[in-house]
């Protein structure tokens, strides 16, 4: 019943495909009525919960298909391909995108472990790829419904929004993906910090030696642990992040050369060559056909937002 209530709230508040703000920072509703194949996207730290329809995300060839039975947990920036499977006007896709606040998640995770008296031998390191599906449980469903109900009152949203969002974060950290998410946001996770640094500096020079040094690891150990989490080498990861970001910028109307420079490419010919090798078409061709596809793909930075 709670999921049906969530679905009705989303249906009542979304009037076009894309993201719709709720008035609560980091929480957005989305709708899609068009089936779109998987196209390049970047998932920033988030949880994506579907209440109607099916979504698909692909990370380095690994496919994650999720619907109202499970949600996607992505606690780090990840270059993916994402699409809406089977969405149509008769069967719209409805869902919620919840951005994960690093500091709040880390704080709650620490409080949970202190309360449980946990001393983990992993020292907070991630031991699995950076995306995981988790089953909806009653606590998550109820907390999400309580959060979205605030939208009926601006005063309630302003006064209770942060506390209800914190409650939802708590249910995520206690749920099926809880240990996975806690490790990602833990103070000891050098790989997660490296990914955050990469994501924030795509337009500049990124040195793998420097990243390994920052993480307190040898280059070989850093490479092995990084690939364990992302399924890609550090160099592959940076290239995927740059190209996916560029593809979204181009689909959004940015000039090809500007998009290339924005994500750190100095040579236009190198950018064109690598873009075509990954996506099977030139950036200019992508600008012609990518915009129509991109508007129906939920990512933290690729969709128009209705307020």
Secondary structure, DSSP 4 states (H G I P E B T S, - for coil): -HHHHHHHHHHHH--SSEEEE-SSTTEEEEEE-S-EEEEEEEE-SEEEEEEESEEEEEETTEEEEE-TTEEEEE-S-EEEEEEEES--SSS-EEEEEEEPPHHHHHHHHHHHHHHHT---TTTT---S-S-EEEE--HHHHHHHHHHHHGGG-HHHHHHHHHHHHHHHHHHHHHSTTHHHHHHHHSTT-HHHHHHHHHHHTTTS---HHHHHHHHTS-HHHHHHHHHHHHSS-HHHHHHHHHHHHHHHHHHTT--HHHHHHHTT---HHHHHHHHHHHHSS-HHHHHHHHHHHHTTS--TTTS-EE-
